[in-house]
Amino acid sequence: MKSFEERLTRLEEISEQIQDGSLPLENALSLFEEGVSLSKGLEKELAKIERKIELLINKPDKKEIKPEFDLFPELNEEE
């Protein structure tokens, strides 16, 4: 599988070729299909990266949070 950057570069090349307007319709359509496929794949990968960044940024400090293992911890305090 090609890297994100390689696929993005290919998408840019496709865009430039289509915008040039010198391609026959059949070739332009084929490139357009390839571009749509690349675009969807890149979009999915970016969404995954964004979610990962959000998790890392919002990850609580492990030292501050103590896990509660009891279902009703307030009941144990009364004993």
TIFILO-979040 format. One record per residue (C-alpha): residue number from 0; residue in one letter; x, y negated, z. Coordinates in Angstrom, 2 decimals. Layout:
! residues N
+------+------+---------+---------+---------+
| resi | resn |      px |      py |      pz |
+------+------+---------+---------+---------+
|  NUM |    a |       X |       Y |       Z |
...
+------+------+---------+---------+---------+
END
This chain:
! residues 79
+------+------+---------+---------+---------+
| resi | resn |      px |      py |      pz |
+------+------+---------+---------+---------+
|    0 |    m |    0.00 |    0.00 |    0.00 |
|    1 |    k |    1.29 |   -3.41 |   -0.92 |
|    2 |    s |    1.85 |   -6.03 |    1.74 |
|    3 |    f |   -0.65 |   -8.78 |    2.42 |
|    4 |    e |    1.64 |  -11.32 |    0.79 |
|    5 |    e |    2.09 |   -9.22 |   -2.35 |
|    6 |    r |   -1.66 |   -8.79 |   -2.75 |
|    7 |    l |   -2.24 |  -12.50 |   -2.16 |
|    8 |    t |    0.36 |  -13.35 |   -4.80 |
|    9 |    r |   -1.34 |  -10.99 |   -7.24 |
|   10 |    l |   -4.69 |  -12.65 |   -6.54 |
|   11 |    e |   -3.14 |  -16.05 |   -7.26 |
|   12 |    e |   -1.68 |  -14.72 |  -10.53 |
|   13 |    i |   -5.08 |  -13.37 |  -11.55 |
|   14 |    s |   -6.73 |  -16.69 |  -10.75 |
|   15 |    e |   -4.19 |  -18.59 |  -12.86 |
|   16 |    q |   -4.60 |  -16.19 |  -15.80 |
|   17 |    i |   -8.39 |  -16.49 |  -15.75 |
|   18 |    q |   -8.29 |  -20.27 |  -15.38 |
|   19 |    d |   -5.92 |  -20.53 |  -18.34 |
|   20 |    g |   -8.82 |  -19.53 |  -20.58 |
|   21 |    s |   -6.72 |  -17.83 |  -23.22 |
|   22 |    l |   -7.68 |  -14.26 |  -22.29 |
|   23 |    p |  -10.23 |  -12.29 |  -24.26 |
|   24 |    l |  -13.48 |  -11.85 |  -22.34 |
|   25 |    e |  -12.88 |   -8.12 |  -21.79 |
|   26 |    n |   -9.46 |   -8.77 |  -20.19 |
|   27 |    a |  -10.80 |  -11.67 |  -18.11 |
|   28 |    l |  -13.59 |   -9.47 |  -16.78 |
|   29 |    s |  -11.14 |   -6.72 |  -15.89 |
|   30 |    l |   -8.91 |   -9.19 |  -14.05 |
|   31 |    f |  -11.93 |  -10.70 |  -12.32 |
|   32 |    e |  -12.93 |   -7.25 |  -11.01 |
|   33 |    e |   -9.41 |   -6.68 |   -9.73 |
|   34 |    g |   -9.44 |  -10.11 |   -8.09 |
|   35 |    v |  -12.75 |   -9.48 |   -6.34 |
|   36 |    s |  -11.43 |   -6.19 |   -4.99 |
|   37 |    l |   -8.23 |   -7.83 |   -3.77 |
|   38 |    s |  -10.16 |  -10.70 |   -2.24 |
|   39 |    k |  -12.46 |   -8.40 |   -0.26 |
|   40 |    g |   -9.53 |   -6.35 |    1.03 |
|   41 |    l |   -7.61 |   -9.46 |    2.07 |
|   42 |    e |  -10.68 |  -10.89 |    3.77 |
|   43 |    k |  -11.16 |   -7.70 |    5.81 |
|   44 |    e |   -7.51 |   -7.70 |    6.83 |
|   45 |    l |   -7.69 |  -11.35 |    7.88 |
|   46 |    a |  -10.78 |  -10.64 |    9.97 |
|   47 |    k |   -8.92 |   -7.85 |   11.78 |
|   48 |    i |   -5.95 |  -10.13 |   12.41 |
|   49 |    e |   -8.22 |  -12.89 |   13.73 |
|   50 |    r |   -9.92 |  -10.47 |   16.13 |
|   51 |    k |   -6.55 |   -9.24 |   17.36 |
|   52 |    i |   -5.35 |  -12.81 |   17.95 |
|   53 |    e |   -8.55 |  -13.64 |   19.85 |
|   54 |    l |   -8.04 |  -10.60 |   22.06 |
|   55 |    l |   -4.45 |  -11.56 |   22.75 |
|   56 |    i |   -5.31 |  -15.16 |   23.53 |
|   57 |    n |   -8.28 |  -14.28 |   25.73 |
|   58 |    k |   -6.62 |  -11.33 |   27.44 |
|   59 |    p |   -6.81 |  -11.88 |   31.19 |
|   60 |    d |   -3.69 |  -11.86 |   33.30 |
|   61 |    k |   -3.44 |   -8.37 |   34.77 |
|   62 |    k |   -2.15 |   -9.70 |   38.09 |
|   63 |    e |   -5.24 |  -11.79 |   38.75 |
|   64 |    i |   -7.90 |   -9.17 |   38.07 |
|   65 |    k |   -8.32 |   -6.14 |   40.27 |
|   66 |    p |  -10.56 |   -3.42 |   38.90 |
|   67 |    e |  -13.65 |   -2.50 |   40.88 |
|   68 |    f |  -14.14 |    1.26 |   41.02 |
|   69 |    d |  -17.16 |    1.28 |   43.30 |
|   70 |    l |  -20.61 |    0.87 |   41.89 |
|   71 |    f |  -21.70 |   -1.38 |   44.79 |
|   72 |    p |  -18.50 |   -2.73 |   46.40 |
|   73 |    e |  -20.44 |   -5.08 |   48.71 |
|   74 |    l |  -21.88 |   -2.04 |   50.52 |
|   75 |    n |  -18.40 |   -0.86 |   51.49 |
|   76 |    e |  -17.59 |   -4.16 |   53.16 |
|   77 |    e |  -20.40 |   -3.72 |   55.70 |
|   78 |    e |  -19.08 |   -0.40 |   56.99 |
+------+------+---------+---------+---------+
END
